[in-house]
Amino acid sequence: MLRAAQARADAAGEIDWVVSVDSTVVRAHQHAVGARKGGSASPHSDAPGAA
């Protein structure tokens, strides 16, 4: 149904086909995201809910 509606609207000139591509890559060092040195998975003492 969607394809048929798009085809009718395209044939009538009611659709502007605009394509936007974002190829952004974001990288962060492991220490920048709060990873503990040595790979410890225990929560930070100041974190909410930490015991």
ABEGO torsion letter per residue (X at the ends): XAAAAAAAAAAAGABBBBBBBBABBBBBBAAAAGBBBGGBABBBAABBGBX
